[in-house]
Amino acid sequence: MAEKKRVVRDFEGQRDGENLLFVFRRHIVAMRKGFWLLTLPFLVASIPVFIWPTLGVVYLISLSGFVLGGILFMYHFLMWYFTIYIVTDQRIRQITQKGFFGKDVIDLGLTKVQSISYKIPGFSGEVLGFGTIIVQTYVGDLVINKVEHPEKIYNKLQDAVSAAEDKRDKNEEIDE
């Protein structure tokens, strides 16, 4: 009886012989809209508590503002949390969460990358440690906004692209 060899995958869609190098996501500052949507409904719903502190129904209104803010925050949190970037020794995979049930997936072969650059948007980006990474290819640019520690991700991406090109060059030499 032939025994099936179980293949362990690091992520869904991983190819045979493909090695995971690293995974990253956007900086938490990319969720700032979610933080505002948590705070504002609660603050607006809390105003009646300060005007009529003895009315019991006012506290229910304040609680409903907090619940609404929590729901809006969770939506933005889930969009941030489930949007990830996976870098393997063959490709960059961008998985973007779209709504509760949809997602977009983009694969970009490392050998197709022409150049990689990054920029930090001034004081806030420098202090909070976020920036933008731009991966240029023949078919267009992959722009990743609000990446945590863009200089570290940039260096890792450069190393991955360089290793993929070296591997491709070795394979071309063997074929000749």
Secondary structure by P-SEA (a helix, b strand, c coil): cbbbbbbbbcccccccccccccccccccccaaaaaaaacaaaaaaacccccccccaaaaaaaaaaaaaaaaaaaaaaaaaaaccccccccbbbbbbbcccccbbbbbbbcccccbbbbbbccaaaaaabbbbbbbbccccccccccccaaaaaaaaaaaaaaaaaaaaaaaaaaac
